[in-house]
Each structure stands twice: as structure tokens, then as C-alpha cells.
Amino acid sequence: MRITFLLPSDNLTGGARVVAVYARELAAQGHEVLVVTCAPDAPSWRARLRSSLGAGGRAAPAPAVGHIAASGVPHKVMSRRGPITASDVPDADYIVATWWETAVWMHAMPAGKGRKVHLIQGYEVWLGPQHVPRVHAALRLPNIKVAISRGLKQTIEGVLGPLGIEVVPNAVDPLQFDAPGRSRHAAPTVGFVYAQAAIKGADICAAACELARRQLPGLRVIAFGTDQPSQQVPLPEGASYFHRPAQDRLRDHYAACDVWLFGSRLDSFGLPILEAMACRTPVVAVPIGAAPDLLSDGAGCIVTSESPQAMADAIVQLCTGAEADWQRMSDRAHATAHGYTWREAALNLVAILERSSRGK
């Protein structure tokens, strides 16, 4: 198959990462893949100043490479911010929108650009109420619709009614995310993904860590993310923070923890849950995204949303309970996560496309 992906920009978000992995896996399976992205946003003068001068006047590091560029898949970067038009993409068998606005752009393209597919990675109404009608209109466009989690399909169709959305859950690379069997660490250790955006819930995770330290004064905290920590969303005291770690180091950070925290207020899947599980780390999560499905078989536990105390109680329980119970949870996490592979996800996506083509 010839498959073109449309992406608003190449960056370090989870959405871009999913597209990069799909593109790489589909190419490995013999398909001809191209990812087309808009030009990156022009930096403000403040951003340009920060990029030229680091702390203390030292030269700042070069901007991080986005997931698409880092993946090595065929990639066309537009010279403008958008829209992407028919003249910008080749003829193909399928064209895949990966964000509501790219679905609108795709809809205007002729049939020769490929059968239209909307890979729905979120209920993308968080930009503000003025965008909601446009997002809803994009979701109603006639195309093949594939959501990344059962919860996301339920959310969208609960608002808009049946749309025929198929589900192919996100997955994990078992070669990148893996760890040998282990016991809990001598010093109890928890981790989470840090982000300044309130919807990511880093403040909930940080507060839970501080509360857990009342019973576990030696609790260590590890966090990583693409944002620099701020006073508005502070890290727990003494936390080890890794800013934009290399992808091949993520497994080490996950495996260094006895418990991984997921406190997101809005998420369509929650890839860090699956990645931590693949590295044998039980997860304490709020019931957002794919968390209820991923943790239903004893790979961790679900706690009440917006409750740092409930999360702290779960941390203490997992870090002080019987070692055999933690070991069983760790092994279950590993087994569950390694049942979600990108190879299988890509095969399932192709099967949906082929089935839709036969039924056209």
C-alpha cells in the first residue's frame, strides 16, 4: 500500500511519536509510507533569545529533533504552517489525518490522494469552546475512523452518537521497553512524567509523592519530560529530573521505579502507563484514557481522580506490602504490556483499511 500521513507539526508529543512508530512499522511491513508535516512555528523573540543564551550566558543546546525526523521514515516538511493541500501530497492508496484540522484538509482532497482515514488520537476540544463546533464537524466527516482506545471511542460517540469508529489501541516496542525480573528497590522509588500543562496532572503526582513521604520519609522520586520544571508546577523536594531524555534511556528511568504514577486530567490513551508496565513497574493511575483497560488484570491499581491522598495511599501500599504481591503485580504488568506490540497494531490497522475497501 501507499500510505500518506498528515501531521500538523513534527515535535516531541505523544501524538507525533505514535505517527512515527506507525510509519516505521508499516514501512518495515513493505508499505510505501510518507509523513507530511507543516512548517514549525516561528519562535518568538524571547524564545530566540533563550535559544541563543542558556543559563549564565552559556550557549543553549540545539532544539530537540521531533519524533518523525528521528524515526528516519520518508518525511516532507512544508514551507508554510498550513493548510496541507492536494498539491503537497502524492497520489496514494490511503491518506491518514492525525488531528482534527488535518481531517478537514484531507476532506478537500480528490480521491486520487487515497481513501481517507482519520486516526483519532484525542477528543481535541481542549483549545477552547470556540473550537468545539469545528472539532465536531471534523469528526463527522465521511471517512474511515480509527481511535487509539476504547475509552476515546466511547467519549466521542457518547457526545456525537454512533460514528462507526474502529479501535486499534496504542502499543509498545518490546525491544525498547523491557526489563529483567526484579525485586523492589532498597529505597522505595516512584516516578511520573512531568509537564507544566494542567491537563497532564503532574501537580497531582507531585502532591501524592509529598503526602506519601509522611509515611515513607526515604521515598525517592524520578521524573522526566519535555518541559523545564517551574515554580507554578514544582517537582517534589529532591526529585531527580531528566529533561528530554534520549529514547533509549527511558527504560532505565521506568525500571528504576517501584511504582509509576499517572494523574492526567485529560488523555486519550496514556502511553507512559504501557511503557512503565513493559519495564515491570506497577502503575497507580486515575481512570483516564486506556488506564482502566490496561490495569484491569492486576498490573497496578486505579485511584480516584483529583485525589493526591488516594494516590499517596496506593504508593505506600505498593511500597510496603508483601514483596510477593509486588512481584506478582510486576510480572503481570510486564506480561500485559508485551501483548500490545506495534507490529500487531499496524497489522490491525491494515486489516481495517482492507476491510473498509472491500465494503466500499
N, C-alpha and C positions, 0 to 999 in steps of 0.2 A: 504493500500500500504506500501511496504518497500522502503524507500527513503534515499539515502546517499548523503550528500553534501560534496563537496571537496573545501577547502579553503586554500590559501597559508599560512595564519597565523591567530591566534586569537589576535585581537587588538581592539583599540577604534575608528576605522574608520567607516564611514557610511556604507561601503560595508559589513563589519563584522556584523554591527548592523542589517542590512536587513536580512542577513542569519539567525542570531539568532532569530529574530522575526518570520520569516517564519518557522523555525524548531519548535519553541514553538507552533505556531498556528496550524501547521499540526499535531503535536503530540496531541494537545487538540482535534482535529477533529478525532482522532482514528488511525492515521497513525503511523507506526514504523519508527522513524527518527534517523539517526546518522550523526554527523558532524565530518569529519576527517580533521585535520589541521597539517601542517608541524611544526617541532620544531621551537621555536622562534629564531631569530638571536642572536648569541652570542654577548654580549656587548663588546665594545672596552674598553681598559684600562682606557680611560678618563671617559667613561660612568660608569664603575665600581667605579671609584674614586668619581664621583659625587653622585652615589647612596649610598656610604658609609659615605660621609660627605656632609651635607647640608650647607646652608649659616651660616657663623660664626662657623663652626666646629660642628654644631648640626647634629644629625643623620637625614638623609633624609627619607621621607616617603617611604613605600614599593611601588614597581611598581604597577600601576593600573591593575586590573583584566580585561581581554578582554571581549567583549560582549558575546562570545559563552560560556565561563566559567561562567559568571554571570547569563546567562539565565537558567542554570540548565538542559539543554537538554543533552541527551547522546552525549559524546564528546570523541573522541580518538585523542590524541596528539602524533604525530610521534616522534621518537628519532633522526630524521635527518631532514635537511632542504628540502629534496625532491630529486627526484620526488616521488609522491604517486603512488604505483603500485597496480596491481590486488591482490597481496598477502596481501595488507594492508587494504582492504575493504571487507565487507561481500557480499554475493550474495544478490541481491535486485531486486525490480521491476523497479526502476528508479535510476539513478546516475546523480547528478547535479553538473556541473562545474560552478564556480562563478568568474573566472578570466581566461584570455586567456591561460595562461600556464597550468592551471588545465584542460582546454578543450583538450589540446594536450595530457596530461597524460591520461585523460579519454578515448580518442580515441583509445589508445593502449590496452584497457582492453577488455576481452572477453564478449560476450553477457550476460553471466550469472550474471554479475555485475549490470545489469539493462539497460533499454533503456536509451540512452544518451541524456542529456538535457544540454543546455548552457544557464544559467541565465546571460544575458549580462547586466552588471552594468556600463559599460563605453566603450567609444571608446579609448582603452587603448594604445595609441600611444605616450603618453607624456614622456616615458622613453628615447626617443631619436630616430633619424632616422634609426639607425641600427636595431631597434626592429620592425619597421613598417612592413616589409615583413612577419615576424613571426606572428605578430598580425593578419594581413590579412589572412594568411594561416589558423590560428586557427579559424577565423570567417567563413571561407569557409568549414570547416569540416562538414560532414553529421551528423546532429543531430537535435533535436527539439530546436529551438531558441526562447527565450523569453526575450524581452528588458523591461527595467523598465520605459521607457517613449516613447511617440510618437516621440519626437524630436530626441532621441537616434537612434531609428529605421531609421528615415529619414536621419540622418547623415551617418550612416553605409551603408545603401543601396544606398545613393547618391554617395558614393565612389566605392562600390563593386558591385552595381547592385542588383536586387531582390534576397533575400535570404530566403524568407518565414518567416520572423521574426514576431512572435506574440508580443503583448504588454499587460503587466499587470502592471499598474502604482504602484509605491510605495504608502504607506498608512500611517496612523497614528493610534495610540492606543487611542481611545476616553476616556478611563479611566485614562490614564496617562497625556494626553494633553487636558485640558479643563479649562474653567474659567467662572465664572458668568458674566452676562452683567455688563458693567461699563461705566463710562464717562472717558474722557481724564484726565490724572493726572494733579494736580495743577502746577507742574513743568514739562514742556514738556520733554519726555524721549524717546530716541531711543536706539536700540540695534543691535548687529550683532555678528556672530561667528568669533572669532579671530583665525588666523593660519598664520604661517610665510611663507608658500608656496605661491609664487606669483599667482598661478592659482586660489587661493581661494579669491583673491581680497579684503583682509582686508584693504590694503592700500587705496583702493578706498573709502571704507566705512568710514575709519578714516578721510580721507581728506574731505569727504562730511560733516561729523559732524563739523569739524572746520569751513568750509565755512558757514554752517547753523547758527553757533553761531554768525556770524556777524549781523544777524537779530534776533536771539534768544539767547541772552547772557547767559540766565539761563538754556540752554539746558543741560540735564543730559545724560550721555552715559553709557550703560551697555554692557559688552561683556563677553563671555565665550569661552573656547576652551581647546584643549589638549596640546597646546604649551605654553611655558612661553614667555611673551612679550619680544621683543628685540628692540635694537636701530635701527636696519635695518627696522623693521616694527613697529613703535611706536604706542601706543594707543593715542587717543585724551587726552589732558590735563584733569586730574581729573576723568578719566573714572573709573568706578567700574569694576574690572576684577575678574572672578571666574574661577580658574584653575581646570579643570576636575571635574565639579560639579556632585553630585550624580544625577542619572537619575530622581529620584523623586522630585528633586528641579528645573528641567528645566522649568516646567510650571510656577513657580514663576518668573523666570527671563523673560520669554516671556511676561507674563501678567503684569509685571512691566513697560512695554514699551507702548508708544503710536504708535510707528512706528518700524517695523523691517526691516533691510537692508540686501539685498542680492546682492553682487557685483562680484560674481565669474566670472573668465575668462574662466573656463572650468568645466562643471559639467553636469552629465547625468540626474539628477533629481533636487536635492536641497531640501532635507528633512526638513531643518530648515524653509523653506517657509511654508510648510504644518503644521508643529508643531506650529509656531507662529500664523498662521491663526486659528488653533484649539483652541488657547488660546485668541481669539478675538482681535488679534493685526494685523492691516492692514500692508501690506508689500509693500515696494518700491524695485523693483528688475530690474536687467538687463535681456534682453531676452535670457537667457541661461537655458538649461535643461527643466524642466517642468513649469518654471515660466509663459510663455505665456498662457499655458492651465489653470493653477491654478488661474491666476489673470484676466482671460478674463471676469469674471462675476461681476466685481466691488469689489473684495476683496482687492484691492490695485492698484498699477499702475506700468507700465513698463517705464523705462527710458533708455536713450542712454547708450550703453556700454562705458566704459573707460571715463566717464564724471562725476567726482565728483560734478561739478556745477549743472548738471541736477538732480542728486540725492539730493543735498542740497536744490534745489528749491522745490522738491517734499516733503521733510521733512518740510520745512517752511509752505507749503500749507496745509499739513495734520494737522500740529500742531496749525495753526492759523485760518483755515477755520471754517465754521459753525459747531457747535457741533453736530447738527442733521446729517450733512453729514458724519462726522467721525463715528457717532453711526451706521448709515446705513452700512457703509463700514465694521465696526467691526462685526456687525451681519451677513453680507454676508460672511465674512471670516470664521466665525465660522460654518455657515451652509454648505459652500462649503467643508471645511476640513473634517467635520464629515460625509461627503458622501464617503470618502476614508478610509475604515477600513481594517485592516489586515485580519480579518476573511473573508471578501469578496475577498480580493486579493488572499488568499490561496485557496478559493473555485474556483476562476477563473483559477488559476494555475493548479489545479487538473483537471478541465474540459478540459483544453488544452491538458494535458497529456493523459487523457482518449480518447479524440477525435483523437489524433495522433496515439494512439494504435489501435483504430478501423480501421484507414486508412492505417495501415502498410501493 
